[in-house]
Amino acid sequence: MRAFVLHGPGSFSIEDVADPVAAPGETVVDVERVGVCGTDVEFFTGEMAYLHQGHAKYPMRLGHEWCGTVRAVGEGVDSSLIGRRVMGDTMVGCGTCRRCLRGHQHVCEFRSEVGVRSGRPGALAEQIAAPARSLHLLPPSVDEELGALVEPGGNAYRAAKAANASAGDRVLVIGPGAIGSLVALFLRADGVEVHLLGRSAGSLDFVRSLGFDSAWTEQTLPEVPFDAVVDASNAAHLPARALDVVEPAGRVVYVGLAGNPSTIDTRTLALKDVTAVGILSASPGLGPTIEAFASGRVDPRPLVAATVTLSDVGSVLAGERPAAAGRGPKILVDPRNL
């Protein structure tokens, strides 16, 4: 099969690689759509922390936001999965450690991460091998495009819920990229008054096109009380800004990661009686996200700017915008087309 293989920073090729085989407990899935993520870009540039911590190494196959149709199953897997459209959890815990047994497999010390960590190949290929226990069935109303958005949607769902906001509350979302926009959509679906803080005119214009009129820069952010703040940015100084602007007894949710260490003043955290929550992975939020997409309660389709071929992945990771791309922050790949 054909696959996108990353050999080092900026070095890649489209290669013929061995077809995956369904080992016991695993499946083989024909990949239909893959989302390109900021994590993939960090691997492409060589900045990804896992490369320097020994959790990942080149060559590698990227792609952890995906959906497809089950082609084959291994020993011990229900054959009724064959022909079903699924998406897969990125985090694959060992299944036996204390964290896994407590339902926290997404923070398992020994976990692999599809297309990210411990050498498990990702979905930027015609097929992917995935553990059956990591799969989530997609209903007919969740097509290829929506299916590839479930994984980032799960992260956003968890961040939105961690804000603990309800109808009438005011929440600031920092960083109007793919995750931040999805967080805003989930919050709005719950009746929350959503504000967004961004840097570029293009990103702010995009979220305004989604109906979020309260979109600001750091310089124009109004001095109004925010009951919660969700930081979905990658700027090292914004976690502290989130803590500064949140109301006392409010909540700050950190789902974005900066390339450099960011700091907050814990004195401010304590003296304002603020609850701070960190979010890693979509795992606990995948089911509710599928339900929200299937019902139409949340519609993430406007986030997709373009769908490209496997041969276009390198240029996308290098920062090139596909021709005729829309304004949304998300690029999808159809790996069935070269």
ABEGO torsion letter per residue (X at the ends): XBBBBBAEBGBBBBBBBBBBBBBBGBBBBBBABBBBBAAAAAAAAGABAAAAAGABBOBBBBGABBBBBBABBBBGBBAAABGBBBBBBABBBAGABAAAAAGAAAABAABBBBGABGGBBBABBABBBBBAAABBBBBAABBAAAAAAAAAAAAAAAAAAAAGBBBGBBBBBBGABAAAAAAAAAAAAAGBBBBBBBABAAAAAAAAAAGBABBBBAAABBBBBBABBBBABABAAAAAAAAAABBBGBBBBBABBBABBBBBBAAAAAAAGBBBBBBBEAAAAAAAAAAAAAAGABBAAAABABBBBAAAAAAAAAGBBBBGBBABABBBBBAABX
